[in-house]
Amino acid sequence: MKSAKIFLTVIFALVLLPPVVAQKQQPDSTTADADNETNQSKLLMQNPLVQHVKNRYLSKKESIRFLEGYQTIKKDQSVDESILVNNGDLTIVGHVEGKAIAINGNIHILATASLRQDVISINGKIYREAGAKIRGEMIETVIKTRSLFTIPANLSSAKPAVIQKFNDDEIYENETEVRTRSYQWPEKRERRKWKRSYNLNTKQNSLTNDDHFLYRYNRVEGLFLGANVPPADNFNSNLVDLDLNGYFGYGFATKEWRFKGNAELWLFDKSGPALGTTVYNLTDSQDEWIIPTEENSLAAFFIREDFQDYFKREGFGFYLRERITSYFETSFGYFEDKYASLAKNTNWSVFGGDKHFRPNPEIDAGRLKSYKAQFTLDSRDDRDSPFSGWLIRGSGMWSRTGLTGDFNYDRFILDIRRYIPLRHGENFDIRLRAGSGRGSMPRQDFFYLGGLSTLRGFEFKDFSGNRMVLANIEYRVGDNSPRFRNNWLFNSMNLIFFFDSGLAWFADENEYYNEGFGQLTWNKLHSNVGVALTDDEGRIRLNFAKSVDPGPSDMIVTFRINRAF
């Protein structure tokens, strides 16, 4: 297993890269040397595509700042001129007086940003957080040049919106205004005591998939339909800062209602922590990190494949949560739960032939009284399809016999993810995940590896234990990369090379969570390599993975509509 040792050594080195790496890829435009910036502008203006964009969207009298590569306008920074960024993403946290344009890159507009004129992304996308102020229009534009890009057949045969020539370069442009990627809530009227606004970094309950309407399908509940009242975030009331939220719904196969109700009180106005209480009766699962509920529902509904395991959890709890910064949130609470097994109740799907849903496994039923804590640090540029940033999440659960429950164990999970843009169109992404516990853990809290999002060259949930380590590495290269810019095959998709390595095993129940790792040796790790074909965001993907462990193994082929991490 020398290959596994080398790869995992690279993992730890890259995950712990200092912020200097990101700073090199995203230089601060305010500190750039004036002479270098002038030379850079001259070189950029020699590019016919940059010339075309300048003539198309900027006036001759307009003051323009030309930049190359990934750029960030910081929160306390104000730019008095228009910005044109070539071959890189533009992130705006501060103020821009002129237009903001990115060629071959995305534009990320955070909640604190303000722009007085248009925002234009050439061959990229615009992402806008709620609260960002934009007085102009948001426009996404697709421009292809014969000398720089391969023109798809359907584009070259169609009548283009704009055709212009610079020397021998024909430029095809198809412009679309962005009207669906963002939504601003209406201004608060004087009669209203508060308004509801959603924080884009806050993920709602994992078993819900719409703001107000719930729907899912699995082998236990069959079709589940319900209604949802999502939580409010940062609102003011003249009476009391109290929010009531939750959901309820009905499973047609189980013929049972499920619900969750929360009451949250903001202490010391909206900037303070929130004190909450909750009561619930849930069809729960520990497998949301392996496959999201929406994707799992589609697989169950259409092809009779259900990759989550379920149990019934009902009870109540009290908690305190605090969003310390826009990137960091913590919570702590006390909960009393009653666990029960659930049986498979349906075998129907649209397709699937003679296949059968696998049985839903039995769990260790009983009552659990526990303390739970969690922290999340999330600096990703996008929650669903990140290209840069960190996600670090840790969770812990403590149960003691003194709490008069049926269980006495602890369980801890640490998940670290790093998204590193190497250059335009190329990314290096890493996830490290570890789990450990103390005491006699019930079966529903075991750690499982194998298959989707874990060890993709092995069968689903091949390995289990009360200890777990996992490393996932992905190198993503897209059609915007210089490597494939003139390759027609990769004009509309990305190529991903990945490597997975991990192990799940059982340690002695009497050992504490930081013990029992003596069985973790390099030659015991299970590893696989693979390649995937994906869309631009890396979510719709066809994976081909194969184990590199000694002995024969099959190629595992999976189709996903979400990233592994």
N, C-alpha and C positions, 0 to 999 in steps of 0.2 A: 504493500500500500504506500509506496514512496510517492506516487502521484497525489494521493490524498493528503499526505503530509505537506507536500510543496504547495498545493492549492490552499490549504487551511492556513499555512504560514502567510501566504499572500493576503488572505482575508483579513487577518488581524492587522497587518501592516497598513492596508488601505482603509480599513474602518477607522483607524486611529490617526489618519492623515490630519495634520493641523489645518486650521482655516486658511493658511497661506495658499494652499492649492486652489481653493475657490477664489481667493483674491486674485490669483494670477489669471484665472479664466474670466473674471468679472472685474476688470480694472475700474477704479474710481475715476470718472472722466474729469472730476474737479482738480485732480492732482497731476494730470497728464502734462508733459512738457509741451510748451507752445510750439516749438519748432517741429517736434515729432508729429504733433497733431496737424500742422500745416502740410507736412510731407504726406501724411496719411490721407488727408483730404484730396491731395492732388492725385495720388495713386487710385483712390476710390473713384474719382471722377473720370478716370480712363476706362472704367468698366461700363460697357454700353447699357447694361441693365440698370446700374445706378444712375446713369445719365437719363435714361427713359423715365425712371421713377421721379427724379428731380424735376424734369420738365413737365411731367404729368400732374404732380401733386403740389409742387412748391413754386412760388412766384420768383421772378428774377431779383426782386428787391428784398426778398426774405433772407434773414440771417439764419444760417444753417450750421449745425455742429455735426460733422461726419465722424462716425465711430465704427470700429471693426470688432466683431466678436461679442461675447456676453457683456451686457452693461446693466448697471443698476443706478437709478436715481433715488438717493436715500431720503429718509423721512424728513430730515432737516435741510434738504437741498432744494434750491429753486433754480430752474433753468429758464432764462429769458428768451431763448431762441428755439427754433425748431430742431428736432433731433432726427437724424437718419442713421440707423444702425444696419450694417451689412453682415450677413452670415453669423447671426447670433440672436439670442433672446434678449428682449428689453424688459426689465422689471422696474415699475414706477411705484415708488412709495411716497415721494414728495410732490413738488409742483412743477409743471411744465407750461410755460406761457405760450409756446408755439405748437406746431404739430408734432406728433410722435409717430415715426415710421420705422418698421423693421423689415428688412429684406431677407428672405430665407430664415425666418425666425418667428417665434411667438412673442406676444406682448402680454405681460402679466400686470394687471392694474390692481393694486391692493386697496384696502378700504380707506386708508389715509391719503390716497393720491387725489390730486386735482389737476385737470387739464382744461385749458381754455379753448382748444381747437380740436381738429380731427385726430383720430387714432387709426392708423392704417397698417395692416400686416400683409406683406407680400409673400405668398407661398407659405403662410403660417396661419396661426389662429390667435384670437384675442380672448383672454380670460379676465373677467372683471368681478371683483368682490363687491358685495353689497356695501353701500356707503361711499364708494368712489364717485367723485364729481367730474363729469365730462360734459362740457358745453357743446362740443362738436359732434360729429357722427363717428361711428365705429364701422370700419370697412375692412373686409377680408378680400384680398385680390390674388388671383392665380395668374402668374406670368411665366411663360416658357419661351426660351430662345433656342433656335436651332443649333447654334454653336456651343451653347453651355448646357442645354438640357435636351433630353429626348422628348419629342412631342407625341403624346398618345394618339393612336389612330382616330379615336372618336373626336379628339379636339382638332386635329388637323383637317379632318373632313368636314367638320361643322363650320359654320360661318362665325368667325371670332368677333368679339365685341369691339376690339381695337386691333389694328395691324399697323405697325410703324417699322421703319427700317433705320438702323444705325450701321453704316458701312455695309457689310454683307450679313448682318444679323437680323433675322426676322423675329419680331417680338409679338407674341400672341397674349392677349389679356382678357380675362373674364372676371368681372368685378361683381361682388355681391355685398350688400349692406348687411351687417350683423344685427339681427333683431331678436334672436332666440337664445343667445348665450348669457344674457344677464337680465335681471329684473329689479327694478327699484320700487319699493313700497311707496304709496302716495304720502305726501307730506301730512303730518299730524294736524288735524283740525283742532280748534280751540275747545270744542265740545268734548273731544275725546280725552280720557284721563291717562291713557297709555296707548302705545302702538306696539305691535309685534314685529320683531325683526330677527331674521335667522342668521346665525353665525356659521359661515361656510366651513369652518374647521371642526364643527361639532357633529359627530355622526349620530343619527337617531337610533332608536331601538333596532337591533339587527334583524328582527323578524318583521319589520315593517318596510315597505318600499314605496310609499307615496305619502304626500303631506296629509291627506285626509281620508284616503281609501286604501284599505289593506287587502292584499290577495296573495296567496301562496298555495302550493300544492306539494304534498308529500305522501308517503305510503302509510302514515299513521293517521293524519287528519283528513286525507283526501283533499278536497277543495276547502280552503279557509277564506272566508270573506269577513271584513270588519271595517270599523271606522276609527280614525285616529285624530286626536287633538295634540299636535306637536308642541313641545315646550317653547316658551318665549325666552328670549335672551336679551338682557339689558334693557328692560323697560322701566318706566317711572309711573307711579300711581300717586294720586293726591291722598289716598286713604292708607293703603298698605301695599308694599311690594310683594304680593303673593300671587303665585302662578299655579294653576291647576291644569294638569296635562295627563295624557295616558291614551289607552286604546281598549277596545273590546271587539270580539269577533266570534264566529261560530264555525266549528269544524264539522262538515257534513258527514264524514265517515265515523268520527268518534261520537257525534251527536252531543257535543259538549261545548259550552261557552268558555272562552278564555279572555282574561282582562288584565290590565295593569293600570293603576291609578297613582299619581304622584301629586303631592302638594309641596311647593317650594317657596320658602320665605327668604327674600334678600335681606341680609343684615347690613346695616349702615349704608343704605341706598345701593344703587346698582353696582358700585365699585367694590362692595364688600362680598364676603362669602355667602353662599346660599345654604340654608338649613332645610332639609327635606325629609319627608316620610313617604313610604310607598307600601302598597298592598297589591298582591298579584296572585294569579292562578295561570300558569304558563305551560305550554308545550315547549320545553327548552332543549338546547343542544350546546355542546362544547366545540362544534365543528365549523363555526362561522369563519374562523381564520383559515380553514382549508378551502372552503368554497362558499361564496356569499349565498344568502337565501334565495335571491332572485334568480341567479344562475342555476342553483339546485332545483328550484321549482320548474324551470323550463326543461331541464333534463328529465325530471320525473314525469312531467306532463306529456312530453313528446316521445321520449325514447325509453321510458321505464327504467331509469337509473336514478336512484336516490342515494347521495353520498353523505348525508348527515345521519347521525343517530340521535334518538330523542328520548326524553324522559319528562315526567310531570313534576313541576316544582311550584308549590304554593306556599305563601307566607307573607311576612311583612318585614319592614326594616326602617331604620333611621340613619341619616347620613349627613355629612357636611362636605360640600365641594367648593373649590375656589379656583377661579381662572386668574392666576397670578399675572401672567402676561398673555398677549395674543397667541403665544406659542406654547405656553406651559400651563397645565391644569392638574390639580390633585383632588383626591376625594378619600374619605374615610367613613366607615359606617358599621352598624351592628345589624345583623339579620337573623331571623329565625325561619327555617325552611323545612318543608316536608316533601320528601322525594318518593316517587312511585314509578314503577315500570309502565310502559305503554306498548301495546301490541300492534302489529301490522294489521290494517283494516281495509286495505284496498289493493288491487293488482291491476287497475285500469290505467291505460295511457293511449295516446293517439296512435302511436306506432310501438313496435316492440315484439310483434309476433308471439312466439311461445315463451318469451322470457318471463321471469317472475321477479318481483321485488325481493331483495334479500330480507330475512326476518329482522325486526328491530330488536337489538340485544337487550337482555335483562340487565337491570341495575341492582345495586344494593340499596333497598328501600330503608327509610328511617327518617328521623328528625335530626336536623343539623342546626346548631347555634354557633355563630361565628362572627368574627370581626374581619372586615375586608378593607383593603387600601389599594389605591391605584394612582400612578402618575403618568402623564403623557407629555412629551416634548415633541412638537410637530412643526418643523420649519420647511416642509415640502412646498414646492411651487404649485402643486395640484394634488388633490386627495386621491382621485381615481387613476390618473396617468402622470405621475411625477417624473420629472427629468432632473431635478436637483433638490438638495436638502437632506434633512435628517428626520427620522421617526424613531423615537426611543420610548418604549412603553414597558412599564413594570407593574405587576399586580401580585398581591399576596392575600392569603386567607389563613386565619388562625382559628382553631377550634380546640377547646380543652374539656376534659371530663368535668371540671368544675362548673361548666355551663349547663350541665344536666341534659345533654343531648345524647344521641346514639352513636356519635362518631367522635374520634379524638385524633386529629391529624392536621398538618399544615400543608399548604401548596403554594408554590411561587413560580412565576414565569417572568422572564426578561426577553424582550424582543427589540433588536437594534437593526435599523435599516439605513443604508446610506446610498444616495443616488448621485453619481459623479458624472457630469458632462465632460467628456474628454475633448471633443471638438465638435464642430457643427455636424449634426446628424449621427453622433456616436455617443454612447453612454456605457458606463460601467456601474452595475448595481449589485449591492451586497445585502444579504440578510443573515444575521446570527440570532438564533433562538435557543433558549435553554429553559428547562423546567426541572423542578426538584420538589421533594416533599419530605415529611416526617410522619411516622405513625402508619396506621393501617388505612390506606386510602381506598375509598369505595371505587368500584369498577368505572363508574361514570366520570371519575376524575383522573383516570390513567392517562398517560401521554401516548399518542399513537403517531407512527411515521409510516410512510409508504404511499405512493400514488400522488394524487393531485396536490400541487403546491408544496409538497414535502420532498420525498425521494421519488422523482418522477420516472425513474427507470425500474421501479418495483411495483408489485401489486398493492392495491389499496389497503392501508392499515396492516401491512405485513408485520410490523414490529410494535411492541407495547412495553410499558414499564412505568416505574415511579421516578425514573430519571430520564432525561432526554436532552440531547444536543443536536443542533441542525445548522448547517451552513448552505446557503444558496448563492451562487454567483451567476450573473448574466452580463454578457457583452452584447449590446444592441447596436446595430448599424443600420441606418435607414437610407431611403432614396435621396435624401438631401446631403448625404455624406459624399465628399469628393471621390471616395472609392467606387461608388456606383452611379455617379452622376450621368454617365453616358451609357448606362446599361439598361436596355429596355425591359429586361426581366424583372429588375428591382425598382421600376419606375413607380409602382403603386403599393409597395410593401416593404417591410423591414425584415432583416435577418437577425436572429438571436442565437448565440452559442451559450449554453449554460452547463453548469456543473453543480451537482448536489452531493452532500456528504453528511452523514449523521448516524446516530445510534440511540435506541431506546432500550433500557434494561431495568431490572429490578434489583434494588439495593436492600439491605437489611432494614426492616421497619423501625428498629430502634435507633438508627443513625439519623442525625440531624440533616437538614436540607443542604448544608455545605460539606457533608461527608458522603461516602459511598461512591466516589468517582474513581476508585482504584481500578474498576473494571474497564474504564475508558482508556483504551490504547489505540494507537494508529492502525494496527492490523485488524482491529475489530470493527472499524468504521465501515459502513455500507455506502458505496459511492456509485454515481452514474454520470454519464455525459449525454448531451443532447443538443438538438438544433430545432429552432422553431421558425415558422413563417408567420408574420403578423401584419396588422394594419399599422398606420403611422403612429398610433398611440400605444401599440404593443398590447392591446387588450384582446382583440379577436385573433386567435392564434391556433396554429396546428403544430403540436409538439411531437417530436420523435426522440425518444430517450432509451438508453440501453445501459444496463448495469456493467460496471467494470470489476465487480467482485470475481474471484476465482470460480470457475465452473461455467456451464452453459447458461444462457439467459435469452429471453425473447426481447424483441423490440417492442416497446410500449408506445402506442400512438393515442394521443388524446386531443380533443378539440375543446377550446376554452373561449369564453367571452369576457374573461377578466384576467388580469395579471396574477402570477403566482404570489407576488408580494409588491 
